[in-house]
Amino acid sequence: MKHAEHTVPMGWYQRKAHEEADYIFQNLLPKHGLKVRKEQLRLSHEMLDTLWGNHIALCDAGVGIGKTYAYLAVCILQEKYREKSRGISETSCRPAVISTSSIALQEAIMQEYIPFLSRILLEEKLIRIPLKAAVRKGKEHFVCDSRLEQRLLAIRGKRKNEEQRQALFALRTCYDMDQVHGLSGFDRRLVCVPRFCPRNCLGKETCRYHRYMERAKGAGIHFQICNHNYLLADASHRAKGYRPLLSDYRALVVDEAHKLPEAAGQMCGKSLCRDDILELCFLLEKEHQGIRAGCLKSMMKRLFQVIAANHTFAQGQRVAFRQTKECVSTIKESAAFLFEMGRRCRGSVYQLLRKGLSYPLVEVWCHTQEEIMRFKKMGNAVLFAADSCWEGVDFPGARVSSLIIVRLPFAVPDPVWEAEKERYRNLREYIGAVAVPDMQKKLRQGFGRAIRTETDTCVVTILDHRAARGGRYYEDVLSALPPCEMAESIEDVGRFIGKRKNIEYYM
């Protein structure tokens, strides 16, 4: 079947790539249980034309249209037929780069999407060799073997949290620290690969990090998967004439691109929190620099005094805050504190319900793929999840019958928020132009965790009075979500579930 919407002349190989895309999305994927989606097909052809012409496309891909399969398949087809047109071997192709904002999506691409796509394309003989991918991330995510042994020696015979101790020992068999649970932030910083490895390192020949880098940069890799920060760091290296972090690539896909400005802000900004200062004081005291540690603590106390001094008062109430460079680090600390308190509150709900529910409970705050996979395998469980589960995770089919959103996902104010607000005449104008559209975007993503296919059913509950009928954001919420049957009472919910889920579903 030929794609009929092209308005530009195409060569033979480009035409073949489009025909193969039609076959994959209209025949092959449906044969393996996936639905034909017009939006997915349209997106794949648009991306294919863009990559073929070395152009840039900004695509607004809706939730649940299958964009991940679309860009993975398109990158494969573009490289396959482009290199064929030049008479180059398939094994010498340049890897495509996939940049995302969430670890969950990276893991899903590595463990689910690519293996599935590789298997069915091999069976159809559309590719000759299995697809391979490598996750690329900074040195601070990997363990240094020599520093690990030094740390294990340092804690021998000393009192230490048992979970953290076991996590350190687990690093002897797992060099990726993101895959080890219970590892403290302090231990991570002590055992990670240093920014500059010594040239005379005795463990260089057996270093697991170096072996990982050799595999990641080796031949036969079709996809390099990274986060936005790593992509921007690579771009910065190239702009400055330094050695690139990523292997040379021809195709770049920035998924979850709405998070790119936030990543750029992190890359270009500096932050300092209370824990950073206390850790530095600890390291100074360890090196017998007690006087300097004391000075640093005094400086931190002064910083809090500066924060207080930058508030203006009216009738005894703080009414305005002058944001200065001195205050930015403490503001960031406050945001981190609020996040931690929110996490603890959700944990309290988990603990309260733990003994009162007969269903298995799964708790995911820091977003571990292992726990999410455990939830997916359970027949009937309750998942308590944090903000990080709003992206990169999906529960298609009958896995989820109820999705509860505790509050509308407005962004927490931070220094960037405050600075951006100054561009608008008043707060109401800013909320309408920026805060509400951002909330709607995130709400659609949360809604899309449970509704992934045309046949999925789920009760979505928003426990926020602002989203109720007559509430301030009622109309904004309705316009953000697809047309749904609205429930006015718990009895309505029971009837809806009863019609679509039989008794065996809950047994």
C-alpha positions as CSV (number, residue, x, y, z in Angstrom):
1,M,0.0,0.0,0.0
2,K,1.4,3.3,-1.0
3,H,1.2,6.5,1.1
4,A,-1.0,8.9,-0.8
5,E,-0.3,12.1,1.0
6,H,3.2,12.9,-0.2
7,T,3.6,16.2,-2.1
8,V,7.3,16.0,-2.7
9,P,9.0,13.7,-5.3
10,M,10.6,10.7,-3.8
11,G,13.3,8.4,-5.0
12,W,12.9,4.6,-5.2
13,Y,14.5,3.9,-1.8
14,Q,12.5,6.6,0.0
15,R,9.3,5.2,-1.6
16,K,10.2,1.7,-0.4
17,A,10.8,3.0,3.1
18,H,7.3,4.5,3.2
19,E,5.7,1.3,1.8
20,E,7.5,-0.7,4.5
21,A,6.3,1.7,7.2
22,D,2.7,1.1,5.9
23,Y,3.2,-2.6,6.1
24,I,4.6,-2.5,9.6
25,F,1.9,-0.4,11.1
26,Q,-1.1,-1.6,9.1
27,N,-0.3,-5.3,8.9
28,L,2.7,-6.5,11.0
29,L,2.0,-4.8,14.3
30,P,-1.8,-5.6,14.2
31,K,-0.9,-9.3,13.6
32,H,1.0,-9.2,16.9
33,G,-1.9,-7.7,18.9
34,L,-1.5,-4.0,18.3
35,K,-4.2,-1.7,16.8
36,V,-4.0,0.3,13.6
37,R,-3.8,3.9,14.6
38,K,-4.1,6.6,11.9
39,E,-2.2,9.1,14.1
40,Q,0.7,6.7,14.5
41,L,0.8,6.1,10.8
42,R,0.7,9.8,10.0
43,L,3.4,10.5,12.5
44,S,5.7,7.8,11.1
45,H,5.5,9.1,7.6
46,E,6.1,12.7,8.7
47,M,9.2,11.6,10.7
48,L,10.4,9.5,7.9
49,D,10.3,12.4,5.4
50,T,12.0,14.6,8.0
51,L,14.9,12.2,8.6
52,W,15.3,11.5,4.9
53,G,15.6,15.2,4.1
54,N,17.8,16.0,7.1
55,H,15.2,18.4,8.4
56,I,13.7,19.1,11.8
57,A,10.0,18.3,12.7
58,L,8.1,19.4,15.8
59,C,5.4,16.7,16.3
60,D,2.6,17.0,18.9
61,A,1.9,13.3,19.5
62,G,-1.1,12.6,21.6
63,V,-1.1,10.1,24.5
64,G,-1.5,6.5,23.6
65,I,-1.0,6.7,19.8
66,G,2.1,4.5,19.9
67,K,4.7,7.2,19.2
68,T,7.6,5.1,20.6
69,Y,7.0,2.3,18.1
70,A,6.6,4.9,15.4
71,Y,10.0,6.6,15.9
72,L,11.9,3.4,16.5
73,A,10.6,1.8,13.3
74,V,11.2,5.0,11.3
75,C,14.8,5.3,12.5
76,I,15.4,1.6,11.4
77,L,13.8,2.2,8.0
78,Q,15.6,5.4,7.4
79,E,19.0,4.0,8.1
80,K,18.2,0.7,6.3
81,Y,17.2,2.3,3.0
82,R,19.4,5.3,3.1
83,E,22.5,3.1,3.4
84,K,21.2,0.8,0.8
85,S,20.9,3.7,-1.6
86,R,24.6,4.4,-1.0
87,G,25.7,0.8,-1.1
88,I,26.9,0.7,2.6
89,S,26.6,-2.4,4.7
90,E,23.9,-2.5,7.4
91,T,26.4,-3.3,10.1
92,S,28.3,0.0,9.5
93,C,25.2,2.2,10.1
94,R,25.3,5.1,12.5
95,P,23.2,4.6,15.6
96,A,20.1,6.8,16.2
97,V,19.9,8.8,19.4
98,I,16.7,8.7,21.5
99,S,16.6,11.3,24.2
100,T,13.9,11.1,26.9
101,S,13.3,12.7,30.3
102,S,12.4,9.6,32.3
103,I,14.4,6.6,33.4
104,A,11.1,4.6,33.1
105,L,10.8,5.2,29.4
106,Q,14.5,4.4,28.8
107,E,14.1,1.1,30.6
108,A,10.8,0.3,28.7
109,I,12.5,1.0,25.4
110,M,15.4,-1.3,26.3
111,Q,13.4,-4.1,27.9
112,E,10.1,-4.1,26.0
113,Y,9.9,-2.0,22.8
114,I,13.2,-2.8,21.1
115,P,13.2,-6.6,21.9
116,F,9.6,-6.9,20.6
117,L,10.3,-4.9,17.4
118,S,13.6,-6.8,16.8
119,R,11.9,-10.1,17.1
120,I,9.0,-9.4,14.7
121,L,11.2,-7.6,12.1
122,L,13.6,-10.6,12.1
123,E,10.8,-13.0,11.7
124,E,9.5,-11.1,8.7
125,K,13.1,-10.8,7.4
126,L,12.8,-7.0,7.3
127,I,16.2,-6.8,9.1
128,R,19.1,-9.1,9.0
129,I,20.6,-8.8,12.5
130,P,18.9,-8.2,15.9
131,L,18.5,-4.6,17.1
132,K,20.9,-3.5,19.7
133,A,20.7,-0.5,22.0
134,A,22.8,1.1,24.7
135,V,21.8,3.4,27.5
136,R,24.2,6.3,27.7
137,K,24.5,8.3,30.9
138,G,27.1,10.1,33.0
139,K,29.9,8.6,35.0
140,E,28.2,9.4,38.3
141,H,25.7,6.6,37.6
142,F,28.3,3.9,37.5
143,V,30.5,2.4,40.3
144,C,34.2,2.6,40.4
145,D,35.5,-0.7,41.6
146,S,38.5,0.6,43.5
147,R,36.5,3.3,45.2
148,L,33.9,0.7,46.1
149,E,36.5,-1.5,47.8
150,Q,37.8,1.4,49.7
151,R,34.3,2.2,50.9
152,L,33.6,-1.4,51.9
153,L,36.8,-1.4,53.9
154,A,35.9,1.8,55.6
155,I,32.5,0.5,56.9
156,R,33.8,-2.9,58.0
157,G,33.0,-3.4,61.7
158,K,31.1,-0.1,61.9
159,R,27.5,0.6,62.5
160,K,25.6,1.3,59.3
161,N,22.1,1.0,58.0
162,E,21.7,-2.6,56.9
163,E,19.9,-1.8,53.7
164,Q,22.6,0.7,52.7
165,R,25.3,-1.9,53.6
166,Q,23.7,-4.6,51.5
167,A,23.3,-2.1,48.6
168,L,27.0,-1.4,48.6
169,F,27.8,-5.1,48.5
170,A,25.3,-5.5,45.6
171,L,27.5,-3.1,43.6
172,R,30.1,-5.9,43.3
173,T,27.8,-7.6,40.8
174,C,25.9,-4.6,39.4
175,Y,28.0,-1.7,38.1
176,D,25.0,0.5,37.3
177,M,24.0,2.2,40.5
178,D,20.5,3.1,39.2
179,Q,19.7,-0.6,39.3
180,V,20.6,-1.0,43.0
181,H,18.0,-0.1,45.6
182,G,18.7,1.3,49.0
183,L,21.9,3.0,48.1
184,S,22.3,6.3,50.0
185,G,23.2,9.5,48.1
186,F,26.3,9.8,50.3
187,D,27.6,6.4,49.3
188,R,26.8,7.0,45.7
189,R,29.0,10.1,45.7
190,L,31.8,8.2,47.4
191,V,31.9,5.1,45.1
192,C,30.9,6.5,41.7
193,V,33.3,6.8,38.8
194,P,35.3,10.0,39.3
195,R,35.0,12.9,36.9
196,F,38.7,12.4,35.9
197,C,40.0,8.8,36.1
198,P,43.8,8.6,37.0
199,R,45.9,7.5,34.1
200,N,47.8,5.1,36.3
201,C,44.7,3.4,37.8
202,L,45.6,-0.2,38.6
203,G,42.1,-1.4,37.9
204,K,41.8,0.0,34.4
205,E,42.2,-3.4,32.6
206,T,39.3,-4.9,34.6
207,C,37.2,-1.8,35.1
208,R,33.5,-2.6,34.4
209,Y,32.8,1.0,33.5
210,H,35.4,1.0,30.7
211,R,34.1,-2.3,29.4
212,Y,30.6,-0.8,29.3
213,M,31.9,2.2,27.4
214,E,33.6,0.0,24.8
215,R,30.4,-1.9,24.2
216,A,28.3,1.3,24.0
217,K,30.6,2.8,21.4
218,G,31.2,-0.4,19.5
219,A,29.9,-1.5,16.1
220,G,26.4,-2.9,15.8
221,I,24.6,-0.5,18.1
222,H,21.4,0.8,16.5
223,F,20.2,3.1,19.2
224,Q,21.8,5.2,21.8
225,I,19.3,6.1,24.6
226,C,20.0,9.0,26.9
227,N,18.3,11.6,28.9
228,H,18.0,15.3,27.9
229,N,20.8,16.4,30.2
230,Y,23.2,14.0,28.6
231,L,22.1,15.1,25.1
232,L,22.7,18.7,26.0
233,A,26.1,17.9,27.6
234,D,27.1,16.2,24.3
235,A,26.0,19.2,22.3
236,S,28.0,21.4,24.7
237,H,31.1,19.2,24.2
238,R,30.8,19.4,20.4
239,A,30.3,23.2,20.4
240,K,33.4,23.7,22.5
241,G,35.5,21.3,20.4
242,Y,35.8,18.6,23.1
243,R,35.4,14.9,22.6
244,P,31.7,14.1,22.1
245,L,29.9,12.0,24.7
246,L,27.7,10.2,22.1
247,S,28.9,8.4,19.1
248,D,28.2,10.2,15.8
249,Y,24.6,9.9,14.8
250,R,22.4,10.9,11.8
251,A,19.0,10.6,13.4
252,L,17.9,12.3,16.7
253,V,14.5,11.9,18.4
254,V,13.8,14.0,21.4
255,D,10.9,12.3,23.2
256,E,9.1,14.1,26.0
257,A,10.5,17.3,24.5
258,H,8.4,19.5,26.7
259,K,11.0,18.7,29.5
260,L,13.9,19.9,27.4
261,P,13.8,23.6,28.7
262,E,13.8,22.3,32.3
263,A,16.9,20.1,31.5
264,A,18.6,23.1,29.9
265,G,17.9,25.1,33.1
266,Q,19.5,22.4,35.1
267,M,22.5,22.3,32.8
268,C,23.1,26.0,32.9
269,G,22.2,26.6,36.6
270,K,23.9,25.8,39.8
271,S,22.2,24.6,43.0
272,L,23.4,24.1,46.6
273,C,21.3,22.6,49.3
274,R,21.8,22.0,53.0
275,D,22.8,18.4,52.6
276,D,25.6,19.4,50.1
277,I,27.0,21.8,52.7
278,L,26.8,19.3,55.5
279,E,28.5,16.7,53.4
280,L,31.3,19.1,52.5
281,C,31.7,19.9,56.2
282,F,31.9,16.2,57.0
283,L,34.6,15.7,54.4
284,L,36.5,18.7,55.7
285,E,36.4,17.4,59.2
286,K,37.5,14.0,58.0
287,E,40.6,15.6,56.5
288,H,41.2,17.4,59.9
289,Q,40.0,20.7,58.5
290,G,37.6,21.4,61.4
291,I,38.2,25.2,61.3
292,R,37.2,25.4,57.7
293,A,34.2,23.2,58.3
294,G,33.1,25.5,61.1
295,C,33.5,28.6,58.9
296,L,31.3,26.9,56.3
297,K,28.6,26.2,58.8
298,S,28.7,29.8,59.9
299,M,28.4,30.9,56.3
300,M,25.3,28.6,55.9
301,K,23.7,30.3,58.9
302,R,24.4,33.6,57.4
303,L,22.7,32.5,54.1
304,F,19.5,31.8,56.0
305,Q,19.7,35.3,57.5
306,V,20.0,36.7,54.0
307,I,16.8,34.9,53.0
308,A,14.9,36.4,55.9
309,A,16.3,39.9,55.1
310,N,15.1,39.7,51.5
311,H,11.5,39.7,52.5
312,T,9.4,42.8,52.6
313,F,6.7,43.2,55.2
314,A,3.3,45.0,55.4
315,Q,1.3,45.0,58.6
316,G,3.4,42.3,60.0
317,Q,2.9,39.9,57.1
318,R,5.5,38.9,54.5
319,V,4.1,40.2,51.2
320,A,7.0,40.1,48.7
321,F,10.4,38.5,48.2
322,R,13.3,39.9,46.4
323,Q,15.0,37.1,44.6
324,T,18.8,37.6,44.7
325,K,21.6,35.3,43.7
326,E,22.4,34.7,47.3
327,C,18.9,33.2,47.8
328,V,18.5,30.9,44.9
329,S,20.3,27.9,46.5
330,T,18.1,28.1,49.6
331,I,14.9,28.3,47.5
332,K,15.9,25.1,45.7
333,E,16.4,23.5,49.1
334,S,12.9,24.5,50.1
335,A,11.5,22.9,47.0
336,A,13.4,19.7,47.8
337,F,12.0,19.8,51.3
338,L,8.4,20.2,50.1
339,F,8.9,17.2,47.7
340,E,10.2,15.1,50.6
341,M,7.2,16.0,52.8
342,G,4.8,15.1,49.9
343,R,6.5,11.8,49.6
344,R,6.2,11.1,53.3
345,C,2.5,12.0,53.2
346,R,1.9,9.5,50.4
347,G,3.9,7.0,52.3
348,S,1.6,7.6,55.3
349,V,-1.5,6.7,53.2
350,Y,0.3,3.6,52.1
351,Q,1.0,2.6,55.7
352,L,-2.6,3.4,56.8
353,L,-4.1,1.2,54.1
354,R,-1.5,-1.6,54.3
355,K,-3.3,-3.5,57.0
356,G,-6.9,-2.6,56.0
357,L,-6.8,-3.9,52.4
358,S,-6.9,-7.5,51.4
359,Y,-5.2,-6.7,48.1
360,P,-1.4,-6.7,47.6
361,L,0.1,-3.1,47.7
362,V,3.0,-1.9,45.6
363,E,4.9,1.3,46.5
364,V,6.9,3.2,43.9
365,W,8.2,6.6,44.8
366,C,11.6,6.8,43.1
367,H,10.4,5.0,40.0
368,T,11.9,1.6,39.8
369,Q,11.1,-0.5,36.8
370,E,11.4,-3.7,38.9
371,E,8.4,-2.7,41.1
372,I,6.3,-1.6,38.1
373,M,6.9,-5.0,36.4
374,R,6.0,-6.7,39.7
375,F,2.7,-4.7,39.7
376,K,2.0,-5.6,36.1
377,K,2.4,-9.4,36.9
378,M,0.0,-9.3,39.8
379,G,-3.5,-10.2,39.2
380,N,-5.1,-7.6,41.4
381,A,-3.0,-5.1,43.2
382,V,-3.0,-1.4,44.3
383,L,-0.1,0.8,43.1
384,F,1.0,3.8,45.1
385,A,3.1,6.0,42.8
386,A,4.8,9.3,42.8
387,D,5.1,12.1,40.2
388,S,7.7,10.2,38.1
389,C,5.1,7.6,37.1
390,W,3.2,10.2,35.0
391,E,5.5,9.6,32.1
392,G,7.1,6.6,30.4
393,V,4.9,4.0,32.1
394,D,1.8,2.4,30.7
395,F,-0.7,-0.2,31.9
396,P,-2.7,-1.3,28.9
397,G,-5.6,-3.7,28.9
398,A,-7.3,-4.8,32.1
399,R,-4.4,-4.1,34.5
400,V,-6.0,-0.9,35.9
401,S,-9.6,-0.4,36.8
402,S,-9.2,2.8,38.8
403,L,-6.8,5.7,38.5
404,I,-6.9,8.2,41.4
405,I,-5.3,11.6,40.9
406,V,-5.0,13.2,44.3
407,R,-4.6,16.8,43.0
408,L,-4.4,18.7,39.7
409,P,-0.8,18.5,38.6
410,F,0.2,22.2,38.7
411,A,3.9,22.8,38.8
412,V,5.5,23.7,42.2
413,P,6.7,27.3,42.1
414,D,10.5,27.7,41.9
415,P,12.9,30.5,40.9
416,V,12.3,29.9,37.2
417,W,8.6,30.0,37.8
418,E,9.0,33.3,39.6
419,A,11.2,34.8,36.8
420,E,8.8,33.7,34.0
421,K,5.8,35.2,35.9
422,E,7.4,38.6,35.6
423,R,6.9,38.6,31.8
424,Y,3.1,38.8,32.3
425,R,1.0,41.8,33.5
426,N,-0.5,39.9,36.5
427,L,-0.7,36.4,38.1
428,R,-4.1,35.6,36.4
429,E,-2.6,36.2,33.0
430,Y,0.4,34.0,33.8
431,I,-1.8,31.2,35.1
432,G,-4.0,31.2,32.0
433,A,-1.1,31.3,29.5
434,V,1.4,29.0,31.2
435,A,0.3,27.2,34.4
436,V,-3.0,25.9,33.1
437,P,-1.7,24.6,29.7
438,D,1.2,22.9,31.6
439,M,-1.3,21.3,34.0
440,Q,-3.5,20.1,31.2
441,K,-0.5,18.5,29.4
442,K,0.5,16.6,32.5
443,L,-3.1,15.6,33.3
444,R,-3.4,14.1,29.8
445,Q,-0.2,12.2,30.5
446,G,-1.5,10.9,33.8
447,F,-4.8,9.9,32.2
448,G,-2.9,8.1,29.5
449,R,-1.2,5.7,31.9
450,A,-4.4,3.7,32.2
451,I,-6.1,4.4,28.9
452,R,-3.6,3.1,26.2
453,T,-5.8,1.4,23.7
454,E,-9.2,1.9,22.1
455,T,-10.8,-0.9,24.2
456,D,-9.3,0.1,27.7
457,T,-11.7,1.1,30.4
458,C,-10.9,2.7,33.7
459,V,-12.5,5.0,36.3
460,V,-10.4,8.2,36.7
461,T,-11.0,10.1,39.9
462,I,-9.6,13.5,40.6
463,L,-9.7,14.4,44.3
464,D,-9.4,18.2,43.8
465,H,-12.3,20.5,44.5
466,R,-11.0,22.8,41.8
467,A,-11.8,20.2,39.2
468,A,-15.4,19.5,40.4
469,R,-18.4,20.9,38.6
470,G,-18.5,24.7,39.3
471,G,-14.8,24.6,40.4
472,R,-12.2,27.0,39.1
473,Y,-10.6,24.6,36.6
474,Y,-13.6,22.4,35.7
475,E,-13.8,23.5,32.1
476,D,-10.0,23.3,31.7
477,V,-10.0,19.7,33.0
478,L,-12.8,18.7,30.6
479,S,-11.1,20.2,27.6
480,A,-7.8,18.4,28.4
481,L,-9.3,14.9,28.5
482,P,-11.1,12.9,25.8
483,P,-15.0,12.7,26.0
484,C,-15.9,10.6,28.9
485,E,-18.9,9.4,30.8
486,M,-19.2,11.5,33.9
487,A,-20.1,10.1,37.3
488,E,-22.0,12.1,39.9
489,S,-21.9,9.5,42.7
490,I,-20.1,6.4,43.9
491,E,-23.1,4.4,42.7
492,D,-22.6,5.6,39.2
493,V,-19.0,4.4,39.4
494,G,-20.2,1.0,40.6
495,R,-22.6,0.6,37.8
496,F,-19.9,1.7,35.2
497,I,-17.4,-0.8,36.6
498,G,-20.0,-3.6,36.8
499,K,-20.9,-3.2,33.2
500,R,-17.3,-3.5,32.0
501,K,-15.5,-5.7,34.5
502,N,-16.9,-9.1,35.5
503,I,-16.6,-10.6,39.0
504,E,-13.7,-12.8,37.9
505,Y,-11.7,-9.7,37.3
506,Y,-11.5,-9.0,41.0
507,M,-10.9,-12.5,42.2
